Amino acid sequence: MSRYAVLGLLLCWGAAHAEASDFIGNWKNPDPKQSGLMHVAISPNGGNRVDVRAYGDCHPMECDWGLVQGDVYYDNPKSDHVAVIVATFHFGFAHRQITFHKTADGKLSFEMLTKLDDNSERRDFTAAGSLKPTTWVGPIGPMWQGEPGLQTGWGGGARSGQAVTPHEECTVVDTTNARAVKERGTWSVKAGGKVLVSTGTDEKAAQLAEAAFHHYRFDRLCRSGGPWKPYWRSATGFAEDRMGGSYCLPIHPMTAHLVRSKNSWNIVDGATTLVELGPYKPQAEAMLGMIRTNRLTGACSIGGPDIMAFWVAEPTR
């Protein structure tokens, strides 16, 4: 967001909240080692509300912690002076609450409380620091915008390291005339006498899976990065729409990143854990590379990822 765009937002926001406007803008942590907080963008959201987006250190990447509504606190119930803004970010493995204060030298000080939820023996902890104004504005659309002279890289903010390399292995499967059948009380989708998908007693999932084979023309059963759960796609590529009845977790291919949780490397986006990939980081990077290279926007399934999984990509037309 340019300086003029920020100014325009402030003018639209109105003079009644001039004190809160002191928090609006883009902020950089010059010493992120202790807290892991790299950048913060605070913008107005109408009335006395603000939006807060934070970016953390997911070495060697900077990753998007997500966009949340900040809570604005005044000195007292009748005051117009904003004392602090509080933003809480929820992750699959932790919850972070950040309190921002405006300082006399034009910076923002912050205190961060991190509550861990990863079943480890690590203890909850605190961190603090100071943010200074910056021209950095984070990713806008598919592009990552960096400060002048900052070496940006694969999917955003890489300070070092190479782009992750995608890897995919597929087996061609004859899905001609795929249809849902019930045999001995168990539902499945079969083609040419072979079981493509088994749904147990779930007739609806079998019918949906049959529809998916015909709708998407799935004829490839693939794995990415190692012996993880297989997924379906067609000879021409990944699905480009979300069929009714399927369940999809949304992905932004430029902000999805790797997180180490206990003994597993997971692909996460904001607060959502998309895939748990085990202890082998190179294989996890291969799947992340596939997500970014193919601009995948959804991790989808019918009847659950153990039954029928597939990815959705941005439309190419």
C-alpha positions, -999 to 999 in steps of 0.1 A, spaced: 0 0 0 16 33 -10 19 63 13 -9 81 -7 -32 50 -4 -27 50 34 -34 88 34 -66 82 14 -78 56 39 -71 79 68 -91 107 52 -120 83 46 -118 71 82 -125 105 96 -110 130 121 -130 115 150 -104 87 153 -73 107 147 -56 92 177 -61 57 165 -47 68 131 -13 71 147 -12 33 146 -21 30 109 7 21 85 34 -5 78 58 -14 105 91 -33 106 108 -51 135 145 -44 132 153 -72 157 129 -101 152 151 -128 166 134 -132 200 97 -127 190 97 -140 154 76 -110 144 89 -95 112 64 -70 99 29 -56 108 4 -37 86 -24 -19 104 -53 -4 84 -87 12 92 -118 -10 91 -146 16 96 -157 32 128 -132 26 156 -121 -7 141 -87 -16 126 -74 -46 107 -40 -61 116 -19 -83 94 13 -98 107 42 -115 91 65 -139 109 99 -155 105 95 -190 89 131 -192 80 142 -190 53 108 -175 44 87 -147 58 51 -160 62 17 -145 65 2 -150 100 -31 -138 86 -54 -108 88 -75 -102 120 -96 -74 134 -77 -55 161 -94 -45 194 -90 -8 201 -87 2 238 -91 38 251 -77 53 283 -112 52 298 -148 48 287 -152 86 278 -117 91 263 -109 97 227 -72 87 233 -63 52 221 -41 35 246 -34 2 229 -45 -20 200 -46 -58 206 -46 -84 178 -48 -122 184 -36 -147 158 -47 -183 160 -26 -212 146 -29 -249 146 0 -251 170 -1 -218 189 -21 -187 197 -4 -153 197 -18 -122 213 0 -89 204 -5 -56 222 7 -25 204 15 9 221 24 41 203 56 56 216 67 93 218 95 87 192 70 76 165 75 39 169 52 11 181 62 -10 210 47 -44 214 43 -73 239 34 -107 226 20 -136 246 24 -170 229 3 -200 241 14 -233 227 -10 -260 217 13 -286 202 13 -312 231 50 -306 236 69 -300 268 76 -264 258 62 -237 280 41 -207 270 62 -175 267 63 -138 263 83 -115 239 85 -78 234 101 -54 209 98 -22 190 85 -15 154 95 13 132 77 27 101 86 11 68 78 13 31 74 -25 30 39 -35 22 39 -73 20 23 -95 -8 -3 -78 -30 -21 -104 -51 3 -129 -65 33 -107 -62 55 -100 -31 65 -64 -27 97 -58 -8 117 -28 4 142 -13 -21 173 -35 -21 156 -64 -3 162 -97 -21 128 -112 -23 123 -148 -35 101 -178 -40 66 -170 -28 76 -141 -7 103 -126 14 130 -153 11 161 -139 27 182 -169 18 178 -204 3 167 -215 -31 132 -220 -45 116 -253 -34 115 -278 -62 82 -295 -70 81 -333 -72 52 -354 -83 48 -391 -93 16 -403 -110 1 -436 -121 -22 -437 -151 -55 -453 -141 -83 -464 -165 -114 -446 -150 -136 -451 -181 -172 -459 -171 -164 -453 -134 -195 -460 -114 -206 -464 -78 -215 -500 -68 -226 -517 -36 -211 -551 -29 -215 -571 4 -228 -540 21 -198 -518 11 -199 -489 -14 -171 -482 -38 -164 -467 -72 -152 -492 -98 -140 -491 -134 -129 -521 -155 -135 -544 -125 -110 -525 -103 -118 -504 -72 -109 -468 -76 -123 -454 -44 -138 -472 -14 -163 -453 8 -175 -481 32 -212 -477 41 -213 -441 28 -235 -442 -3 -235 -404 -8 -197 -402 -8 -196 -430 -35 -221 -412 -56 -202 -379 -53 -169 -397 -61 -184 -412 -92 -196 -377 -103 -161 -363 -96 -144 -389 -119 -167 -378 -147 -167 -341 -139 -129 -337 -136 -119 -365 -159 -96 -378 -133 -72 -405 -147 -41 -400 -126 -34 -412 -91 -5 -391 -78 18 -385 -48 40 -355 -42 72 -355 -22 70 -391 -8 47 -417 5 19 -393 15 -18 -397 9 -25 -400 -29 -46 -375 -48 -64 -375 -81 -59 -353 -112 -64 -355 -149 -40 -358 -178 -44 -321 -184 -37 -310 -149 -54 -301 -117 -91 -294 -111 -100 -257 -116 -134 -256 -99 -149 -269 -67 -176 -294 -73 -207 -293 -51 -205 -318 -23 -167 -316 -20 -149 -301 11 -120 -278 4 -95 -260 26 -86 -227 9 -49 -221 1 -30 -190 -10 -1 -204 -29 22 -175 -21 16 -175 17 15 -212 23 47 -223 41 63 -250 62 61 -252 100 78 -278 122 54 -292 148 66 -319 171 81 -345 147 63 -334 116 68 -308 89 34 -293 81 22 -271 53 1 -243 68 -15 -211 56 -25 -186 82 -42 -206 110 -50 -236 88 -29 -268 87 -33 -282 52 -11 -313 52 10 -331 79 41 -345 61 62 -363 86 99 -357 96 114 -354 61 118 -318 52 129 -323 15 97 -342 7 76 -315 25 94 -288 4 86 -308 -28 49 -307 -20 51 -270 -12 69 -265 -45 41 -282 -63 15 -260 -46 33 -228 -56 43 -239 -91 8 -250 -100 -8 -221 -80 -30 -245 -61 -58 -227 -42 -76 -256 -24 -69 -289 -7 -102 -308 -14 -117 -342 -6 -149 -362 -10 -158 -383 20 -125 -372 36 -88 -371 25 -84 -408 32 -111 -416 7 -107 -393 -23 -84 -363 -23 -76 -337 -50 -62 -302 -54 -79 -272 -70 -58 -247 -90 -63 -212 -103 -81 -213 -136 -58 -209 -166 -84 -194 -189 
